[in-house]
Amino acid sequence: MDYKLLIKKALAARKAAYAPYSNFTVGAALLTKDGQIFTGCNVESATFTPGTCAERTAIFTAVAQGARDFEAVAVVGGKADADKLDYCAPCGVCRQMLAEFCLPAEFAILIAKSESEYIVKSLAELLPMSFGPEKLR
């Protein structure tokens, strides 16, 4: 997997974020097992709750186009006017959504400041004892 390409796509997706209230913009790039990349950005609303995170935007876009098997996601975020990004891990809701479409122990989450500064964690590390589809079978 080319981590730099995935992070680069997440950085590009962040530019499209709509965050006029928090000014905290996030981009995500989701890699499927067959090599497709789906991107997403966060979208806020004046009423707050209808907004969505970048990771879920990427997931929903992928699912809407028929993708179901995910391998990795790169996430970048920070204040829109900041000179440098800090690490921005997926929120709990996004972690749970990712668990719907992967094996948590095998799914890589790249939490990045730039193409060269990133941390790699498995979804299992960030969502221990998760509740997934296997619990309902």
C-alpha positions as CSV (number, residue, x, y, z in Angstrom):
1,M,0.0,0.0,0.0
2,D,1.3,3.5,-0.9
3,Y,0.7,5.4,2.3
4,K,1.9,8.7,0.8
5,L,-0.7,8.5,-2.0
6,L,-3.5,7.8,0.4
7,I,-2.4,10.7,2.7
8,K,-2.1,12.9,-0.3
9,K,-5.6,12.1,-1.4
10,A,-6.9,12.9,2.2
11,L,-5.0,16.2,2.2
12,A,-6.7,17.1,-1.1
13,A,-10.1,16.1,0.1
14,R,-9.7,18.3,3.2
15,K,-9.7,21.3,0.9
16,A,-13.3,20.7,0.1
17,A,-14.5,20.6,3.7
18,Y,-17.4,22.8,4.7
19,A,-16.7,23.8,8.3
20,P,-17.8,27.4,8.8
21,Y,-18.7,26.9,12.5
22,S,-15.8,25.0,13.9
23,N,-13.2,26.0,11.3
24,F,-11.8,22.4,11.8
25,T,-11.4,20.8,8.4
26,V,-10.9,17.1,7.9
27,G,-10.2,15.0,4.8
28,A,-10.2,11.2,4.5
29,A,-9.2,8.8,1.8
30,L,-10.5,5.2,2.0
31,L,-8.7,2.4,0.3
32,T,-10.7,-0.7,-0.8
33,K,-9.1,-4.2,-1.0
34,D,-9.3,-4.0,-4.8
35,G,-7.3,-0.7,-4.9
36,Q,-10.0,1.9,-5.3
37,I,-9.8,5.1,-3.3
38,F,-12.8,7.0,-2.1
39,T,-12.4,10.4,-0.5
40,G,-14.5,12.5,1.8
41,C,-14.5,15.7,3.8
42,N,-16.4,16.9,6.8
43,V,-19.6,18.9,6.2
44,E,-21.1,21.0,9.0
45,S,-24.6,22.3,9.4
46,A,-25.9,25.3,11.5
47,T,-28.0,22.8,13.5
48,F,-24.8,20.7,14.1
49,T,-26.3,17.2,14.3
50,P,-26.9,16.6,10.6
51,G,-23.3,17.2,9.8
52,T,-21.0,14.3,9.0
53,C,-17.3,13.5,9.3
54,A,-14.9,13.0,6.4
55,E,-14.5,9.3,7.1
56,R,-18.2,8.6,7.0
57,T,-18.5,10.7,3.8
58,A,-15.8,8.5,2.2
59,I,-17.5,5.3,3.5
60,F,-21.0,6.4,2.3
61,T,-19.5,7.4,-1.2
62,A,-17.8,4.0,-1.4
63,V,-20.9,2.1,-0.4
64,A,-23.1,4.1,-2.8
65,Q,-20.8,3.0,-5.6
66,G,-20.9,-0.7,-4.6
67,A,-17.6,-1.0,-2.6
68,R,-17.8,-3.1,0.6
69,D,-14.3,-4.4,1.5
70,F,-12.0,-1.8,3.0
71,E,-8.3,-2.1,3.7
72,A,-7.2,1.3,5.0
73,V,-8.1,4.9,5.6
74,A,-5.9,8.1,5.9
75,V,-7.3,10.9,8.0
76,V,-5.9,14.5,8.2
77,G,-7.4,17.4,10.0
78,G,-7.0,20.7,11.8
79,K,-8.0,24.3,11.9
80,A,-8.4,25.5,8.4
81,D,-6.1,28.5,9.0
82,A,-3.4,26.6,10.8
83,D,0.1,26.5,9.3
84,K,0.7,22.9,10.4
85,L,-1.7,20.0,11.1
86,D,-1.8,17.9,14.2
87,Y,-2.8,14.2,14.4
88,C,-6.6,13.8,14.1
89,A,-7.9,10.3,14.8
90,P,-11.4,9.1,13.6
91,C,-14.2,9.7,16.1
92,G,-16.0,6.8,17.8
93,V,-18.9,6.9,15.3
94,C,-16.5,6.7,12.4
95,R,-14.6,3.9,14.0
96,Q,-17.8,1.9,14.4
97,M,-18.8,2.6,10.8
98,L,-15.4,1.4,9.6
99,A,-15.8,-1.8,11.6
100,E,-18.9,-2.6,9.5
101,F,-16.9,-3.1,6.4
102,C,-13.5,-4.7,7.5
103,L,-11.7,-7.0,9.8
104,P,-10.6,-4.5,12.6
105,A,-7.3,-6.3,13.3
106,E,-6.4,-6.1,9.6
107,F,-7.7,-2.6,8.8
108,A,-5.0,0.2,8.8
109,I,-5.8,3.7,10.0
110,L,-3.2,6.3,8.9
111,I,-3.4,9.4,11.2
112,A,-1.3,12.0,9.4
113,K,0.1,15.4,9.8
114,S,1.6,15.3,6.3
115,E,2.7,12.7,3.7
116,S,5.8,12.0,5.7
117,E,4.5,12.4,9.3
118,Y,1.9,9.7,10.2
119,I,1.0,7.1,12.7
120,V,-0.4,3.7,11.7
121,K,-2.9,1.9,14.0
122,S,-5.2,-1.0,13.4
123,L,-8.9,-0.4,13.8
124,A,-8.8,-3.1,16.6
125,E,-6.3,-0.9,18.5
126,L,-8.6,2.1,18.3
127,L,-11.9,0.3,18.8
128,P,-11.2,-2.6,21.2
129,M,-14.0,-5.0,21.9
130,S,-16.1,-3.5,19.1
131,F,-19.6,-4.6,18.2
132,G,-19.7,-5.7,14.6
133,P,-21.8,-7.6,12.1
134,E,-20.5,-10.9,13.3
135,K,-22.4,-10.4,16.6
136,L,-25.7,-10.4,14.7
137,R,-25.1,-13.6,12.7
